[in-house]
Amino acid sequence: MPISPAEVAHRAASDAELVAWVDEHDQPLGGLPRAELRERGLIGRCTFILLFNGKGELCVHRRTLSKALYPGYWDVAAGGMVTCGESYEDSAARELEEELGVGGVPLRFHEKFYFDQPGNRLWCAVFSAVWDGPLRLQPEEVMEARFVPVAQAEQESQKLRYCPDSLVALQRYQASLA
């Protein structure tokens, strides 16, 4: 499947975006272009928004092939990098609206955790929201989306490629409910 010119342009703008650079204790160190942060193996801030419908089903979506990390993978959360000077909460609201077209909904903060894999070092803030309206997918970032029972998403993640960082966010969210 070819990558569209709009996706290529979006990826270039995304790579140049100044994102929050932090240390191992989530203390701000400044802002760096997203691509440089990734290439240097530095730590950024990220948000994960678990979007549920009124039946308790989780929105899962498939990332476009132009994404720098996990292209074409399924994802259990909307979200992304926190820009320089932006709060976790403002980033979560922005990302949810950009990726899935969901705005003006209350976001519930759950926790922060540190995720560390080669090429993906993050302080992560986990939020959840409930939405029963239509989704408006950002075509440069999201190929498709659907609501499924959480157990189905967990089962699918054993067979299909799912983003490992957002799976940790979901697991931690699930554990906090127990």
C-alpha positions as CSV (number, residue, x, y, z in Angstrom):
1,M,0.0,0.0,0.0
2,P,1.6,3.3,-1.1
3,I,2.1,6.2,1.4
4,S,0.2,9.3,0.3
5,P,1.9,12.6,-0.3
6,A,-0.3,14.0,2.6
7,E,1.2,11.3,4.9
8,V,4.7,12.1,3.8
9,A,4.2,15.8,4.5
10,H,2.6,15.1,7.8
11,R,5.5,12.8,8.8
12,A,8.0,15.5,8.0
13,A,6.2,18.1,10.0
14,S,5.8,15.6,12.9
15,D,9.5,14.7,12.9
16,A,10.4,18.5,13.1
17,E,7.9,19.2,15.9
18,L,9.5,20.4,19.2
19,V,8.5,17.9,21.9
20,A,9.1,17.8,25.6
21,W,12.5,16.4,26.5
22,V,12.7,15.1,30.1
23,D,15.0,13.0,32.3
24,E,14.5,9.7,34.0
25,H,12.5,11.5,36.8
26,D,10.2,13.3,34.3
27,Q,11.9,16.6,35.0
28,P,11.9,19.0,32.0
29,L,15.2,19.5,30.1
30,G,13.8,21.5,27.2
31,G,12.4,20.8,23.8
32,L,13.9,18.9,20.8
33,P,12.7,18.0,17.4
34,R,10.8,14.6,17.7
35,A,13.2,12.9,15.2
36,E,16.3,14.1,17.1
37,L,14.9,12.9,20.5
38,R,14.2,9.5,18.9
39,E,17.6,9.2,17.1
40,R,19.6,10.2,20.3
41,G,17.6,7.8,22.5
42,L,16.5,10.5,24.8
43,I,13.3,10.6,26.9
44,G,10.1,12.4,25.9
45,R,6.6,12.8,27.3
46,C,3.7,11.0,25.8
47,T,0.0,10.6,26.4
48,F,-2.3,7.6,26.0
49,I,-6.1,8.1,25.9
50,L,-8.2,4.9,26.3
51,L,-11.4,5.7,24.6
52,F,-14.5,3.7,25.6
53,N,-18.0,3.8,24.4
54,G,-21.1,3.6,26.7
55,K,-21.0,-0.2,26.5
56,G,-17.5,-0.3,27.8
57,E,-15.9,-1.3,24.5
58,L,-12.4,0.1,23.8
59,C,-11.6,2.0,20.6
60,V,-8.7,0.3,18.7
61,H,-7.2,1.8,15.6
62,R,-4.6,0.9,13.0
63,R,-1.8,3.3,12.5
64,T,-0.8,4.5,9.0
65,L,2.3,3.1,7.4
66,S,4.0,6.5,7.5
67,K,4.3,6.5,11.3
68,A,7.9,6.6,12.5
69,L,7.2,4.0,15.3
70,Y,5.0,1.0,14.9
71,P,3.8,1.7,11.3
72,G,0.7,-0.3,10.5
73,Y,0.3,-1.6,14.0
74,W,-2.9,-1.7,15.9
75,D,-3.2,0.7,18.9
76,V,-5.4,0.5,22.0
77,A,-5.0,4.2,22.7
78,A,-5.1,7.6,21.0
79,G,-2.3,9.8,22.0
80,G,1.2,11.0,21.2
81,M,4.1,13.1,22.1
82,V,3.7,16.1,24.4
83,T,4.9,19.3,22.7
84,C,7.4,21.6,24.4
85,G,5.6,23.7,27.0
86,E,2.4,21.7,26.8
87,S,0.8,19.9,29.8
88,Y,0.0,16.2,29.7
89,E,-3.7,17.0,29.9
90,D,-3.6,19.5,27.1
91,S,-1.7,17.1,25.0
92,A,-4.2,14.3,25.7
93,A,-7.2,16.5,24.7
94,R,-5.3,17.7,21.5
95,E,-4.3,14.2,20.4
96,L,-7.8,12.7,21.0
97,E,-9.3,15.4,18.8
98,E,-6.6,15.2,16.1
99,E,-6.5,11.4,15.7
100,L,-10.1,10.4,16.3
101,G,-12.1,13.6,16.0
102,V,-13.3,13.4,19.6
103,G,-13.3,16.8,21.4
104,G,-14.9,18.4,24.5
105,V,-15.2,15.2,26.5
106,P,-14.0,14.9,30.1
107,L,-10.6,13.2,30.4
108,R,-9.9,11.1,33.5
109,F,-6.3,10.9,34.5
110,H,-5.1,7.6,35.9
111,E,-1.4,7.5,36.3
112,K,2.1,8.1,34.8
113,F,4.7,5.4,34.1
114,Y,8.1,5.1,32.5
115,F,8.4,3.1,29.3
116,D,11.9,2.2,28.1
117,Q,12.5,0.3,24.9
118,P,15.2,1.0,22.3
119,G,14.1,3.9,20.1
120,N,11.1,4.6,22.4
121,R,11.8,6.0,25.8
122,L,8.8,7.8,27.4
123,W,7.2,9.2,30.4
124,C,3.6,8.2,29.8
125,A,0.4,9.7,31.2
126,V,-2.7,7.5,30.9
127,F,-6.2,9.0,30.5
128,S,-9.6,7.6,29.7
129,A,-12.7,9.0,28.1
130,V,-16.2,7.9,27.1
131,W,-17.7,8.7,23.7
132,D,-20.7,7.4,21.8
133,G,-20.6,9.8,18.9
134,P,-19.0,9.3,15.5
135,L,-15.2,9.1,15.0
136,R,-13.5,11.4,12.5
137,L,-10.2,9.7,11.7
138,Q,-7.1,11.7,10.8
139,P,-6.1,10.1,7.5
140,E,-2.4,10.9,7.9
141,E,-2.2,8.9,11.2
142,V,-5.2,6.5,11.4
143,M,-6.2,3.9,8.7
144,E,-9.2,2.5,10.5
145,A,-10.8,2.3,14.0
146,R,-13.4,0.2,15.7
147,F,-14.8,-0.4,19.2
148,V,-14.3,-3.9,20.6
149,P,-14.5,-5.5,24.1
150,V,-11.3,-5.1,26.0
151,A,-10.8,-8.9,26.2
152,Q,-11.0,-9.0,22.4
153,A,-8.3,-6.4,22.1
154,E,-6.1,-8.3,24.5
155,Q,-6.6,-11.5,22.6
156,E,-5.9,-9.8,19.2
157,S,-2.7,-8.4,20.7
158,Q,-1.4,-12.0,20.9
159,K,-1.8,-12.5,17.2
160,L,-1.7,-9.1,15.5
161,R,0.9,-6.4,15.8
162,Y,-0.2,-4.0,18.6
163,C,1.8,-1.1,19.9
164,P,3.7,-2.3,23.0
165,D,3.7,1.0,24.8
166,S,-0.1,1.5,24.7
167,L,-0.6,-2.2,25.7
168,V,1.3,-1.4,28.9
169,A,-0.9,1.6,29.4
170,L,-4.0,-0.6,29.0
171,Q,-2.6,-3.3,31.4
172,R,-1.8,-0.7,34.0
173,Y,-5.3,0.8,33.6
174,Q,-6.9,-2.6,34.0
175,A,-4.7,-3.4,37.1
176,S,-5.8,-0.1,38.7
177,L,-9.5,-1.2,38.4
178,A,-8.9,-4.5,40.2
